Amino acid sequence: MFMKKFTKLLTMLLLFIGVSLTGQDMVITGVYDGPLSGGTPKGVELYVINDIADISNYGLGSANNGGGSDGEEFTFPADSYLAGDFIYVSSEDVQFLSWFGFDTDYTSGAMAINGDDAVELFMDGNVIDVYGDINVDGTGQPWEYMDGWAYRVSGTGPDGTTFVLANFTYSGPNALDGETTNATAATPFPTGTYTAGASTTVATPSISPASGDYFSPITVSMTCATTDAIIYYTLDGTDPDETSTVFSTSFSVSTTTTVKARAYKSGMTESNIATNNYNFPSVIDVSTIADLRAQTVGSGDYYKLTGEAILTFQQSFRYQKYIQDATAGILIDDSPGAITTTYDIYDGITNIVGVLSEYGGMLQFVPNGDPGAPSSTANTITPEVVTLTQLTNNFEDYEAELVMVEDVVFADAGATFANGTEYVITDAGNVTYNFRTTFYSVDYIGTVIPTESQNIVILPNSRTDGEFITSRDIADFSALSTAARIVGSMQGWNTTDPDYVMTLNVNGLYELTQTLDAGDHLYKVIEGDDWTDPNYPGTDQVVALTATEDVTWKTNVDADLVTHMLPVVAGNFLEVLGGVNWDPTELIGEMSDDDGDDIFTLELVIPEGSYEGKVTLNQNWDQNTGGNVPFTTDGVNATVFTFDFPNNTTTISGPPPPSATITFVVDDSEGMNYNGFYLKGSWDEFGNYDPSWGDGAEHSAFFDDGTNGDETADDHIWTCQFDLTSDGGSNTWEWGVNDAEH
């Protein structure tokens, strides 16, 4: 019994040892994040330690931005490899070939890694090696390889699930910036140089900080992964040797300098030379974003924005930030993560240094370094209200600036927002624009597109395929209270039905067209979403249909009037035309609107006389369009009835009223007691009938000089002539005089 147990235990130990040995057959030897278009090539180099007849039980995965393991995302096909082979897996093949000069072995989207992402190597679903900490975003970490690389020290690894920092050498971030091929790079990826046994070559020194442009003194330090190696360096661009300066402590650099370093150790081959280039360019100061936007794009000049800018939006994608001041806005595109300070929305940032570039028509400010702590916090930005027409005509004036568009509706209302999708919006003036879900991870993705008119806070942004507007979060959407909505029996008296919301037309009326079935349909207008909101008319209106047809409602919300029919003029003139007086259903009085301006007219030749008329809606007396309007006719010329629905005014113009020149005479020839007279009477200063006598005003002087109807001068027979106009009614005209003393 004891022997059986011992045999089982020995078998299990051998199995574990076998698994452990098999797990040593492949190792991660390098990761790279290239400088070509799109930050390519991206991927890993692997080394085959022992012959592998079938690698299909191996795979790779990437852990992005410190988000932890995503598991095995790429599994190798059933290929075989020999000990000493290198395997290359990249995100794509074209740029890989362009950079390295040979073809990649495999491509996988899992290798679309950035310099802050970790990589895991799997065998049989278990992690056997790792580069980077899967739970930490690599930005600013010692293992970051943004636009650079990291390469394993020969004789180390695989490391299982625990990343060992000392087992790799590092180019440092941005070491490959501006390079075009690995062969010509100042700090090339050391392709295929790993050996499984202990290395006989001293590890290449690491120099920090990385090569780049700097605007204040930097402290340079050096390390070497080979224990007890001595680092020699130069600052004049010459290659270092054992006669050069020995690195013993960090030193300061404040002018443009090329630092080269090489490490030596007795009994080993000296290392490759590490090179870092530090450039201290001149900087042009600009005080406002408008001044910054006016500079030359692509010149390579560095600009310092000396004035404070307010952060209005930021996202993890390319570490982008939108900033603005009182003059303009601009996008900060910070793919390398040069800005390391964490800012809150509406923080103030001062002294940002960078260069100008343009991508897809979008002006970008690319920062070179970190501007430091916020210069202010919790600022308030009130978005400027602009129209879609202004955005269409003057997009550059508003690009990257937080603005608001008012009273817009989405054509896809009721659908769901999705990333990277365009949605047409329309404003009250029927101007359209493209709203695009450009920003990643915003909280309205997956929510229902608003069905009602909205005021939207947006950031205008540009891409190669056009100019767009995008909101930052769901709080940027503000629903307008419904101005007018038809609610009726045809839609179940639903006070929130989005299909019956009326829209403002170009004439100032709210309008809606719907297709209704045959039958009688009752309705009212609600100015809102609930019966507690203003609603009218007091009596339900009726749409009576004998067949299915389109019905158009029009509403004047200022006058609380609605109609689905042409207005009809009722009055006391209809009987003389063969109709019925004061009948709102008498179609002799039906008006028309030939030019679509919602000003309705009717022309009729009416027998001579004086009459009154009034406009009715929906062929009933349920709504009041104003008082009766009097008019006169001559039986010859047409009378024109006009109803201005947007302004709720009615005018009736017939032939001109009769007028005549009246001569008034005062005979003072017998007594000759007065030096003159002044006329007054029951009319106003224009000769129109006025029973108040023009409030007693004198209208004109009398004449005794042979003019103004006076036959003989100085005979004390005084005359005055005045044009009087009838108002079409039956009036009693009166007159009198004052003497010269009034």
Order of alpha helices (4+ residues) and beta strands (2+ residues): alpha-beta-beta-beta-beta-beta-alpha-beta-beta-beta-beta-beta-beta-beta-beta-beta-beta-beta-beta-beta-beta-alpha-beta-beta-beta-beta-beta-beta-beta-beta-alpha-alpha-beta-beta-beta-beta-beta-beta-beta-beta-beta-beta-beta-beta-beta-beta-beta-beta-beta-beta-beta-beta-beta-alpha-beta-beta-beta
